[in-house]
Amino acid sequence: MKPNILFVFADQLRASSVGYAGEEPVRTPHLDRLVRESAVFTTAVSPMPVCTPYRGALITGRTPLSLGLVLNDIPLRTDETSIAHVLKAAGYATAYIGKWHLNGPDRRAWVPPGALRQGFDYWAAANFDHNYDRSVYFAGDSPEPVVWDGFDAEAQTGLAIHYLCGRKRGKPFCLFLSWGPPHHPYRTVPKRFLDMYDPGEIPARPNCPHPPREDLWGYYAQTTFLDEQMGRLLAALSELGLDENTILAFSSDHGDMHGSHGVYKKQWPWDESIRVPFILRYPPRVRGGSTMPFPISVIDVMPTLLGLAGVAVPGSVEGVDLSPWIADGRADPPSSVLLMNPCPFSIGDPRGPDQVPDYRGMRMEYRGVRTARYTYVRTIDRPWLLYDNQEDPYQMRNVMDDAGYRSLVAELEGEMRGHMERIGDEFLPKESYYRKFNLRIDHRGKVRGIIENSYDRLG
């Protein structure tokens, strides 16, 4: 029988904020144990670190720009081919539980059965809700909202386990479980997890001399809470005898700056924003305890899961099936992944005024590449950042203008342009994309609607 697929992902969890990374004092004993049984990708990248763009790219293997998902709250067209479509055709049962965020600007809207669910049949999800202790979702075919019992990620995990227990024997499944934490409001979490941390003892990262310790207190507590939920899932897979024949992946949609480099939240090209945890367990083909240093982008996830499952990758996919490098010993992995932010927007800081992404007077539309060692980024106006992440892991020395790096700048610029050429990326000002994708934008650069008849949200 073909392997099952269980993809679990958090919202806004950065790669450094898990225990096994060894960078921050976060307690994640279940993830730490899972790492010993899995391959760990140390350069897993959210190429456009924003929720909706990541989620569309995750299930289609296509870049946010190709999908038209250049901002949050844009609906994913229904003429795209998702991983659920492909696996259903291959005989899989498909299921989605948790946060969706691919159904447009009405964040509380019902996602009805059919095309808008992008091939997922079993459904217990909400377009968007971060009210974790009173979170609303929709189950099955009913348009009536339901409230998750207690803290939503715990109830979602319980429902995922219920799904595993009630699955049809002899039929492979693909289940996506999408958790809302660790995300603002940071301290909405059961008290016993807050009690595990002392905010006054949270250390500062070298690139963040004044960390928001009150926020990090809740962020770490929420992460430990999610780790406990992962422990429940791991136990269920073992008890049900599913651990050997299930491709299990854990990741996040993007990171969180938390004050590093003086900025907050997401959409920035620094590692706190773009680099996410990525753990992959599949005992028949993935060696436990192994480390994969080469870069993996979210657009590579769909083809890689399909490759490991022995299912053909559709021609629409722009990512790379990395299974030959992960499982078959191939030794020449792709050297870089593309970074982008076509439409930067104003980010509301809950502790103060908006953090406007016009960084030091520059237009902030950017493209770049992340390799296992280097980060290279240019804005629409000029080259901006170059870091040697091996020598400078906190990205505190921008060497873009150092004469000794000129040949490297040219090489990485060439790699970036190659990625862009393959997807037809013209690197236009953000206003051009507003017009191209017929977006109604408010004063903060956020989507307030799609101009119907011009951009057909139903495909």
VEXLUM-456930 format. One record per residue (C-alpha): x, y, z negated; residue in one letter. Coordinates in Angstrom, 3 decimals, decimal comma. Example, Ala and Ser with C-alpha at 12.3 -4.5 7.8 and 13.67 -1.06 7.14 Angstrom:
<sites>
(site (12,300; -4,500; -7,800); 'A'),
(site (13,670; -1,060; -7,140); 'S'),
</sites>
This chain:
<sites>
(site (0,000; 0,000; 0,000); 'M'),
(site (1,165; 3,532; 0,729); 'K'),
(site (2,375; 5,462; -2,328); 'P'),
(site (0,101; 7,784; -4,267); 'N'),
(site (0,986; 11,470; -4,474); 'I'),
(site (0,549; 13,577; -7,627); 'L'),
(site (1,669; 17,198; -7,287); 'F'),
(site (1,555; 19,214; -10,520); 'V'),
(site (2,399; 22,905; -10,554); 'F'),
(site (2,349; 25,789; -12,990); 'A'),
(site (1,783; 29,478; -12,278); 'D'),
(site (4,704; 31,875; -12,763); 'Q'),
(site (7,158; 29,436; -14,397); 'L'),
(site (10,735; 30,309; -13,476); 'R'),
(site (13,474; 27,720; -13,083); 'A'),
(site (15,476; 28,972; -16,052); 'S'),
(site (12,570; 28,680; -18,526); 'S'),
(site (12,554; 24,901; -18,941); 'V'),
(site (14,566; 23,034; -21,532); 'G'),
(site (16,611; 20,884; -19,155); 'Y'),
(site (17,958; 24,000; -17,389); 'A'),
(site (19,881; 24,885; -20,553); 'G'),
(site (19,493; 28,647; -20,076); 'E'),
(site (16,697; 29,613; -22,478); 'E'),
(site (15,482; 28,157; -25,800); 'P'),
(site (12,307; 26,604; -24,362); 'V'),
(site (11,152; 23,233; -25,693); 'R'),
(site (10,106; 20,853; -22,900); 'T'),
(site (10,916; 17,344; -24,146); 'P'),
(site (8,612; 15,548; -21,692); 'H'),
(site (10,018; 17,375; -18,678); 'L'),
(site (13,525; 16,741; -20,006); 'D'),
(site (12,750; 13,021; -20,096); 'R'),
(site (11,180; 13,135; -16,654); 'L'),
(site (14,368; 14,696; -15,285); 'V'),
(site (16,321; 11,603; -16,327); 'R'),
(site (14,001; 9,516; -14,146); 'E'),
(site (13,869; 11,941; -11,199); 'S'),
(site (15,745; 14,054; -8,701); 'A'),
(site (16,093; 17,684; -9,784); 'V'),
(site (16,380; 20,427; -7,179); 'F'),
(site (18,515; 23,229; -8,556); 'T'),
(site (17,794; 25,585; -5,637); 'T'),
(site (14,037; 25,241; -5,224); 'A'),
(site (12,706; 28,486; -3,796); 'V'),
(site (9,375; 30,272; -3,555); 'S'),
(site (10,203; 32,193; -0,364); 'P'),
(site (7,460; 34,784; -0,866); 'M'),
(site (6,978; 34,738; -4,649); 'P'),
(site (3,282; 35,615; -4,816); 'V'),
(site (0,398; 33,247; -5,647); 'C'),
(site (-1,761; 33,108; -2,515); 'T'),
(site (1,143; 33,103; -0,032); 'P'),
(site (2,828; 30,246; -1,922); 'Y'),
(site (-0,342; 28,171; -2,179); 'R'),
(site (-1,145; 28,438; 1,501); 'G'),
(site (2,441; 27,559; 2,406); 'A'),
(site (2,406; 24,626; -0,032); 'L'),
(site (-0,542; 22,817; 1,520); 'I'),
(site (0,244; 23,633; 5,187); 'T'),
(site (4,052; 23,619; 5,387); 'G'),
(site (3,894; 26,975; 7,174); 'R'),
(site (5,313; 30,344; 6,160); 'T'),
(site (2,985; 32,925; 4,621); 'P'),
(site (3,632; 35,232; 7,569); 'L'),
(site (2,559; 32,574; 10,075); 'S'),
(site (-0,589; 31,974; 8,013); 'L'),
(site (-1,423; 35,673; 7,690); 'G'),
(site (-1,193; 35,305; 3,887); 'L'),
(site (0,958; 38,364; 3,331); 'V'),
(site (-0,731; 39,334; 0,038); 'L'),
(site (-2,812; 37,811; -2,721); 'N'),
(site (-6,540; 37,254; -2,177); 'D'),
(site (-6,506; 36,576; 1,573); 'I'),
(site (-8,518; 33,488; 2,554); 'P'),
(site (-6,667; 30,631; 4,224); 'L'),
(site (-8,110; 30,046; 7,685); 'R'),
(site (-9,883; 26,757; 8,149); 'T'),
(site (-8,221; 25,989; 11,472); 'D'),
(site (-4,956; 25,271; 9,663); 'E'),
(site (-3,859; 21,665; 9,054); 'T'),
(site (-3,368; 20,920; 5,365); 'S'),
(site (-1,658; 18,028; 3,635); 'I'),
(site (-5,125; 16,854; 2,552); 'A'),
(site (-6,314; 16,737; 6,171); 'H'),
(site (-3,298; 14,647; 7,153); 'V'),
(site (-3,544; 12,245; 4,238); 'L'),
(site (-7,306; 11,769; 4,610); 'K'),
(site (-6,686; 10,701; 8,190); 'A'),
(site (-4,090; 8,249; 6,848); 'A'),
(site (-6,620; 6,647; 4,480); 'G'),
(site (-5,991; 8,627; 1,289); 'Y'),
(site (-8,489; 9,919; -1,250); 'A'),
(site (-7,840; 13,631; -1,836); 'T'),
(site (-8,452; 15,668; -4,980); 'A'),
(site (-7,812; 19,183; -6,296); 'Y'),
(site (-8,098; 20,331; -9,925); 'I'),
(site (-7,373; 23,808; -11,318); 'G'),
(site (-6,500; 27,174; -9,792); 'K'),
(site (-7,038; 27,513; -6,016); 'W'),
(site (-6,563; 31,204; -5,050); 'H'),
(site (-7,069; 30,635; -1,312); 'L'),
(site (-10,665; 31,837; -0,951); 'N'),
(site (-10,348; 35,606; -0,602); 'G'),
(site (-10,713; 38,645; -2,876); 'P'),
(site (-13,773; 37,487; -4,838); 'D'),
(site (-11,837; 35,662; -7,513); 'R'),
(site (-14,934; 34,226; -9,212); 'R'),
(site (-16,551; 33,024; -5,981); 'A'),
(site (-17,693; 29,441; -5,471); 'W'),
(site (-15,678; 27,512; -2,909); 'V'),
(site (-18,407; 25,428; -1,232); 'P'),
(site (-17,863; 21,884; 0,029); 'P'),
(site (-16,556; 21,642; 3,562); 'G'),
(site (-13,973; 23,542; 5,545); 'A'),
(site (-12,992; 26,067; 2,844); 'L'),
(site (-11,711; 23,241; 0,619); 'R'),
(site (-9,090; 22,442; 3,252); 'Q'),
(site (-9,561; 18,653; 3,218); 'G'),
(site (-9,767; 18,075; -0,542); 'F'),
(site (-12,840; 15,961; -1,355); 'D'),
(site (-12,807; 15,586; -5,149); 'Y'),
(site (-13,074; 19,152; -6,482); 'W'),
(site (-12,912; 20,759; -9,917); 'A'),
(site (-11,422; 24,177; -9,278); 'A'),
(site (-11,808; 27,926; -9,424); 'A'),
(site (-10,524; 30,435; -6,921); 'N'),
(site (-8,860; 32,379; -9,746); 'F'),
(site (-9,291; 32,618; -13,511); 'D'),
(site (-6,667; 33,326; -16,172); 'H'),
(site (-9,093; 33,466; -19,112); 'N'),
(site (-7,581; 30,251; -20,402); 'Y'),
(site (-9,881; 29,698; -23,379); 'D'),
(site (-13,103; 30,555; -21,495); 'R'),
(site (-12,096; 29,655; -17,964); 'S'),
(site (-14,782; 29,079; -15,324); 'V'),
(site (-14,634; 26,491; -12,529); 'Y'),
(site (-16,912; 24,647; -10,118); 'F'),
(site (-17,268; 20,877; -10,047); 'A'),
(site (-18,270; 18,711; -7,116); 'G'),
(site (-20,926; 20,174; -4,826); 'D'),
(site (-22,642; 22,361; -7,407); 'S'),
(site (-22,575; 26,177; -7,081); 'P'),
(site (-23,227; 26,503; -10,830); 'E'),
(site (-20,172; 27,651; -12,788); 'P'),
(site (-18,883; 25,475; -15,612); 'V'),
(site (-16,542; 26,491; -18,443); 'V'),
(site (-13,554; 24,279; -19,184); 'W'),
(site (-13,753; 22,815; -22,675); 'D'),
(site (-11,146; 24,564; -24,826); 'G'),
(site (-7,846; 25,700; -23,322); 'F'),
(site (-8,301; 25,112; -19,609); 'D'),
(site (-5,003; 23,401; -18,723); 'A'),
(site (-5,661; 20,776; -21,400); 'E'),
(site (-9,137; 20,069; -20,017); 'A'),
(site (-7,805; 20,040; -16,459); 'Q'),
(site (-5,179; 17,488; -17,443); 'T'),
(site (-7,842; 15,380; -19,127); 'G'),
(site (-9,927; 15,453; -15,953); 'L'),
(site (-6,875; 14,499; -13,879); 'A'),
(site (-6,354; 11,473; -16,139); 'I'),
(site (-10,061; 10,642; -15,811); 'H'),
(site (-9,651; 10,791; -12,023); 'Y'),
(site (-6,663; 8,439; -12,184); 'L'),
(site (-8,622; 5,995; -14,332); 'C'),
(site (-11,643; 6,051; -12,044); 'G'),
(site (-9,862; 5,955; -8,708); 'R'),
(site (-10,855; 3,347; -6,133); 'K'),
(site (-8,409; 0,460; -6,439); 'R'),
(site (-6,544; -0,371; -3,269); 'G'),
(site (-6,908; 3,162; -1,850); 'K'),
(site (-3,977; 5,595; -2,200); 'P'),
(site (-4,708; 9,042; -3,589); 'F'),
(site (-3,302; 12,535; -3,319); 'C'),
(site (-4,086; 14,703; -6,359); 'L'),
(site (-3,013; 18,327; -6,772); 'F'),
(site (-3,200; 19,630; -10,355); 'L'),
(site (-2,783; 23,406; -10,561); 'S'),
(site (-2,293; 24,947; -14,031); 'W'),
(site (-2,765; 28,681; -14,723); 'G'),
(site (-0,086; 29,228; -17,422); 'P'),
(site (2,549; 30,391; -18,207); 'P'),
(site (1,054; 33,653; -17,022); 'H'),
(site (-0,334; 36,820; -18,581); 'H'),
(site (-2,182; 36,969; -20,974); 'P'),
(site (0,922; 35,353; -22,446); 'Y'),
(site (-0,259; 34,757; -26,005); 'R'),
(site (-3,497; 33,023; -25,066); 'T'),
(site (-2,412; 29,561; -26,189); 'V'),
(site (-3,211; 27,315; -29,184); 'P'),
(site (-1,539; 28,761; -32,303); 'K'),
(site (0,569; 25,712; -33,065); 'R'),
(site (2,599; 26,387; -29,915); 'F'),
(site (3,166; 30,034; -30,875); 'L'),
(site (4,312; 28,807; -34,282); 'D'),
(site (7,158; 26,894; -32,605); 'M'),
(site (8,923; 30,162; -31,684); 'Y'),
(site (10,127; 33,263; -33,501); 'D'),
(site (9,939; 36,218; -31,103); 'P'),
(site (12,685; 38,001; -33,014); 'G'),
(site (15,096; 35,156; -32,264); 'E'),
(site (14,567; 35,038; -28,482); 'I'),
(site (17,949; 35,912; -26,928); 'P'),
(site (18,454; 38,433; -24,149); 'A'),
(site (19,562; 37,265; -20,730); 'R'),
(site (22,752; 39,041; -19,623); 'P'),
(site (20,822; 40,853; -16,871); 'N'),
(site (18,053; 41,879; -19,284); 'C'),
(site (19,448; 43,746; -22,306); 'P'),
(site (15,968; 44,672; -23,592); 'H'),
(site (13,774; 41,595; -23,043); 'P'),
(site (10,000; 41,768; -23,675); 'P'),
(site (10,211; 39,351; -26,609); 'R'),
(site (6,507; 39,500; -27,440); 'E'),
(site (5,699; 38,413; -23,883); 'D'),
(site (8,409; 35,747; -23,847); 'L'),
(site (7,085; 34,391; -27,137); 'W'),
(site (3,778; 33,527; -25,462); 'G'),
(site (5,456; 32,525; -22,206); 'Y'),
(site (7,609; 29,949; -23,979); 'Y'),
(site (4,656; 28,740; -26,057); 'A'),
(site (2,534; 28,265; -22,932); 'Q'),
(site (5,395; 26,382; -21,256); 'T'),
(site (5,720; 24,012; -24,214); 'T'),
(site (1,958; 23,532; -24,124); 'F'),
(site (2,183; 22,536; -20,437); 'L'),
(site (5,026; 20,185; -21,272); 'D'),
(site (2,719; 18,384; -23,688); 'E'),
(site (0,161; 18,035; -20,895); 'Q'),
(site (2,832; 16,566; -18,658); 'M'),
(site (3,538; 14,054; -21,415); 'G'),
(site (-0,125; 13,000; -21,311); 'R'),
(site (0,048; 12,540; -17,539); 'L'),
(site (3,248; 10,505; -17,738); 'L'),
(site (1,730; 8,242; -20,373); 'A'),
(site (-1,407; 7,751; -18,266); 'A'),
(site (0,588; 6,870; -15,150); 'L'),
(site (2,545; 4,301; -17,152); 'S'),
(site (-0,518; 2,789; -18,851); 'E'),
(site (-2,331; 2,487; -15,525); 'L'),
(site (0,659; 0,906; -13,817); 'G'),
(site (0,919; 3,814; -11,370); 'L'),
(site (4,371; 5,105; -12,240); 'D'),
(site (6,297; 2,941; -9,755); 'E'),
(site (4,152; 3,631; -6,689); 'N'),
(site (3,355; 7,309; -7,237); 'T'),
(site (5,352; 10,187; -5,790); 'I'),
(site (5,244; 12,628; -8,709); 'L'),
(site (6,364; 16,221; -8,226); 'A'),
(site (6,402; 19,089; -10,722); 'F'),
(site (7,009; 22,698; -9,725); 'S'),
(site (5,668; 26,265; -9,927); 'S'),
(site (4,394; 28,824; -7,451); 'D'),
(site (7,004; 31,469; -8,371); 'H'),
(site (8,871; 32,844; -11,345); 'G'),
(site (8,617; 35,881; -13,615); 'D'),
(site (11,213; 38,653; -13,942); 'M'),
(site (10,381; 39,527; -17,586); 'H'),
(site (12,548; 42,634; -17,425); 'G'),
(site (15,614; 41,222; -15,686); 'S'),
(site (17,105; 43,887; -13,403); 'H'),
(site (14,619; 46,310; -14,984); 'G'),
(site (11,511; 44,910; -13,253); 'V'),
(site (8,612; 42,634; -14,165); 'Y'),
(site (6,519; 39,772; -12,835); 'K'),
(site (7,024; 38,458; -9,284); 'K'),
(site (7,575; 39,326; -5,569); 'Q'),
(site (11,241; 40,331; -6,123); 'W'),
(site (14,169; 38,514; -4,417); 'P'),
(site (16,143; 37,816; -7,615); 'W'),
(site (16,347; 34,275; -8,970); 'D'),
(site (14,030; 34,944; -11,919); 'E'),
(site (11,283; 35,514; -9,337); 'S'),
(site (12,110; 33,186; -6,414); 'I'),
(site (13,714; 30,152; -8,078); 'R'),
(site (11,313; 27,578; -9,522); 'V'),
(site (11,641; 24,178; -11,188); 'P'),
(site (11,254; 21,211; -8,856); 'F'),
(site (11,329; 17,647; -10,151); 'I'),
(site (10,622; 14,657; -7,895); 'L'),
(site (10,121; 11,098; -9,149); 'R'),
(site (9,522; 8,108; -6,880); 'Y'),
(site (11,457; 5,079; -8,170); 'P'),
(site (11,509; 3,054; -4,922); 'P'),
(site (13,311; 5,794; -2,980); 'R'),
(site (14,495; 8,597; -5,294); 'V'),
(site (17,407; 7,965; -7,632); 'R'),
(site (16,668; 8,909; -11,228); 'G'),
(site (19,024; 11,404; -12,839); 'G'),
(site (20,206; 12,778; -9,489); 'S'),
(site (20,719; 16,446; -8,659); 'T'),
(site (19,895; 17,998; -5,297); 'M'),
(site (21,807; 21,290; -4,946); 'P'),
(site (20,712; 22,111; -1,404); 'F'),
(site (17,854; 24,618; -1,029); 'P'),
(site (14,253; 23,492; -0,710); 'I'),
(site (11,491; 25,959; 0,213); 'S'),
(site (7,793; 25,554; -0,458); 'V'),
(site (7,262; 25,015; 3,288); 'I'),
(site (9,436; 21,899; 2,987); 'D'),
(site (7,238; 20,312; 0,308); 'V'),
(site (4,396; 19,084; 2,549); 'M'),
(site (6,631; 17,446; 5,184); 'P'),
(site (8,889; 15,941; 2,509); 'T'),
(site (5,974; 14,372; 0,626); 'L'),
(site (4,618; 13,012; 3,904); 'L'),
(site (8,042; 11,702; 4,845); 'G'),
(site (8,444; 9,879; 1,533); 'L'),
(site (4,949; 8,413; 1,980); 'A'),
(site (5,661; 7,230; 5,508); 'G'),
(site (2,992; 9,490; 7,049); 'V'),
(site (3,680; 11,423; 10,261); 'A'),
(site (4,288; 15,163; 9,881); 'V'),
(site (1,997; 17,304; 12,085); 'P'),
(site (3,528; 19,566; 14,692); 'G'),
(site (2,099; 22,690; 13,043); 'S'),
(site (4,545; 22,389; 10,130); 'V'),
(site (7,426; 24,882; 9,996); 'E'),
(site (9,238; 23,298; 7,044); 'G'),
(site (11,718; 20,437; 7,042); 'V'),
(site (11,107; 16,841; 5,980); 'D'),
(site (13,932; 16,499; 3,476); 'L'),
(site (13,276; 12,829; 2,703); 'S'),
(site (16,318; 11,629; 4,725); 'P'),
(site (18,598; 13,699; 2,476); 'W'),
(site (16,724; 12,834; -0,710); 'I'),
(site (16,178; 9,120; -0,199); 'A'),
(site (18,320; 7,888; 2,696); 'D'),
(site (21,720; 9,366; 1,963); 'G'),
(site (21,947; 11,786; 4,871); 'R'),
(site (24,755; 14,226; 4,065); 'A'),
(site (24,117; 17,383; 6,144); 'D'),
(site (21,121; 19,127; 4,509); 'P'),
(site (19,817; 22,497; 5,752); 'P'),
(site (22,076; 25,239; 4,486); 'S'),
(site (19,535; 27,974; 3,705); 'S'),
(site (15,898; 28,934; 3,310); 'V'),
(site (14,194; 32,158; 4,337); 'L'),
(site (13,085; 34,785; 1,807); 'L'),
(site (10,442; 37,387; 2,589); 'M'),
(site (8,120; 40,035; 1,252); 'N'),
(site (6,278; 41,548; 4,239); 'P'),
(site (3,821; 43,574; 2,135); 'C'),
(site (5,160; 44,648; -1,283); 'P'),
(site (2,492; 45,873; -3,678); 'F'),
(site (2,267; 47,700; -6,960); 'S'),
(site (2,421; 45,371; -9,975); 'I'),
(site (0,462; 46,343; -13,068); 'G'),
(site (2,552; 46,031; -16,215); 'D'),
(site (0,213; 45,173; -19,135); 'P'),
(site (2,441; 47,166; -21,491); 'R'),
(site (2,595; 50,352; -19,481); 'G'),
(site (2,242; 52,069; -16,074); 'P'),
(site (2,415; 50,211; -12,809); 'D'),
(site (5,848; 49,023; -11,726); 'Q'),
(site (6,011; 50,390; -8,189); 'V'),
(site (8,244; 48,292; -5,910); 'P'),
(site (9,865; 51,312; -4,247); 'D'),
(site (13,176; 50,346; -5,814); 'Y'),
(site (15,594; 53,283; -6,029); 'R'),
(site (13,910; 55,124; -3,179); 'G'),
(site (13,955; 52,247; -0,670); 'M'),
(site (11,147; 50,729; 1,318); 'R'),
(site (10,813; 47,276; -0,174); 'M'),
(site (9,756; 45,101; 2,736); 'E'),
(site (12,562; 42,547; 2,761); 'Y'),
(site (13,890; 39,408; 4,393); 'R'),
(site (16,829; 37,278; 3,316); 'G'),
(site (18,221; 33,820; 2,766); 'V'),
(site (19,036; 31,716; -0,283); 'R'),
(site (21,710; 29,047; 0,039); 'T'),
(site (22,974; 26,719; -2,668); 'A'),
(site (25,560; 29,393; -3,493); 'R'),
(site (24,554; 32,780; -2,077); 'Y'),
(site (21,617; 35,189; -2,028); 'T'),
(site (21,494; 37,627; 0,885); 'Y'),
(site (18,693; 40,196; 1,249); 'V'),
(site (18,063; 43,198; 3,459); 'R'),
(site (15,195; 45,652; 3,340); 'T'),
(site (13,487; 46,923; 6,451); 'I'),
(site (15,926; 49,857; 6,364); 'D'),
(site (19,308; 48,321; 5,536); 'R'),
(site (21,276; 45,481; 3,915); 'P'),
(site (20,595; 45,444; 0,178); 'W'),
(site (21,816; 42,464; -1,899); 'L'),
(site (24,551; 39,857; -1,717); 'L'),
(site (25,297; 37,641; -4,717); 'Y'),
(site (27,681; 34,767; -5,231); 'D'),
(site (25,441; 32,777; -7,556); 'N'),
(site (28,227; 30,360; -8,430); 'Q'),
(site (30,532; 33,079; -9,742); 'E'),
(site (27,733; 35,418; -10,834); 'D'),
(site (24,741; 33,282; -11,962); 'P'),
(site (22,830; 36,239; -13,416); 'Y'),
(site (23,255; 38,257; -10,206); 'Q'),
(site (24,840; 41,252; -11,882); 'M'),
(site (27,460; 42,115; -9,226); 'R'),
(site (26,109; 43,063; -5,822); 'N'),
(site (29,018; 42,509; -3,405); 'V'),
(site (27,200; 43,647; -0,267); 'M'),
(site (29,595; 46,532; 0,328); 'D'),
(site (32,815; 44,705; -0,585); 'D'),
(site (35,124; 44,470; 2,431); 'A'),
(site (36,068; 40,887; 1,604); 'G'),
(site (32,492; 39,717; 2,193); 'Y'),
(site (31,926; 41,211; 5,660); 'R'),
(site (32,228; 37,917; 7,502); 'S'),
(site (29,888; 36,223; 5,010); 'L'),
(site (27,334; 39,037; 5,455); 'V'),
(site (27,443; 38,487; 9,222); 'A'),
(site (27,042; 34,718; 8,773); 'E'),
(site (24,082; 35,028; 6,417); 'L'),
(site (22,486; 37,723; 8,561); 'E'),
(site (22,703; 35,262; 11,447); 'G'),
(site (21,068; 32,510; 9,399); 'E'),
(site (18,291; 34,885; 8,376); 'M'),
(site (17,691; 35,969; 11,976); 'R'),
(site (17,604; 32,320; 13,063); 'G'),
(site (14,876; 31,527; 10,540); 'H'),
(site (12,940; 34,613; 11,628); 'M'),
(site (13,224; 33,785; 15,323); 'E'),
(site (11,818; 30,297; 14,751); 'R'),
(site (8,585; 31,727; 13,325); 'I'),
(site (8,382; 34,837; 15,520); 'G'),
(site (8,997; 37,234; 12,613); 'D'),
(site (9,487; 40,779; 13,923); 'E'),
(site (10,173; 42,300; 10,440); 'F'),
(site (7,564; 45,061; 10,784); 'L'),
(site (6,490; 47,679; 8,223); 'P'),
(site (3,747; 46,444; 5,931); 'K'),
(site (1,152; 48,733; 7,516); 'E'),
(site (1,597; 46,797; 10,758); 'S'),
(site (0,558; 43,600; 8,987); 'Y'),
(site (-2,449; 45,299; 7,427); 'Y'),
(site (-3,589; 46,088; 10,969); 'R'),
(site (-2,548; 42,756; 12,471); 'K'),
(site (-4,469; 40,734; 9,891); 'F'),
(site (-7,326; 43,292; 9,580); 'N'),
(site (-6,912; 43,842; 5,846); 'L'),
(site (-8,719; 46,438; 3,742); 'R'),
(site (-6,151; 47,639; 1,218); 'I'),
(site (-6,619; 49,723; -1,937); 'D'),
(site (-4,297; 52,398; -3,356); 'H'),
(site (-2,132; 49,744; -5,057); 'R'),
(site (-1,566; 47,806; -1,849); 'G'),
(site (-3,930; 44,984; -2,846); 'K'),
(site (-6,535; 43,305; -0,667); 'V'),
(site (-10,097; 44,456; -1,126); 'R'),
(site (-11,561; 42,719; 1,903); 'G'),
(site (-11,097; 41,320; 5,376); 'I'),
(site (-12,490; 43,180; 8,371); 'I'),
(site (-14,855; 40,522; 9,652); 'E'),
(site (-15,309; 39,908; 13,386); 'N'),
(site (-11,643; 40,814; 13,823); 'S'),
(site (-10,114; 38,336; 11,404); 'Y'),
(site (-12,286; 35,232; 11,316); 'D'),
(site (-11,820; 33,810; 7,806); 'R'),
(site (-13,536; 30,589; 8,834); 'L'),
(site (-11,204; 29,984; 11,733); 'G'),
</sites>
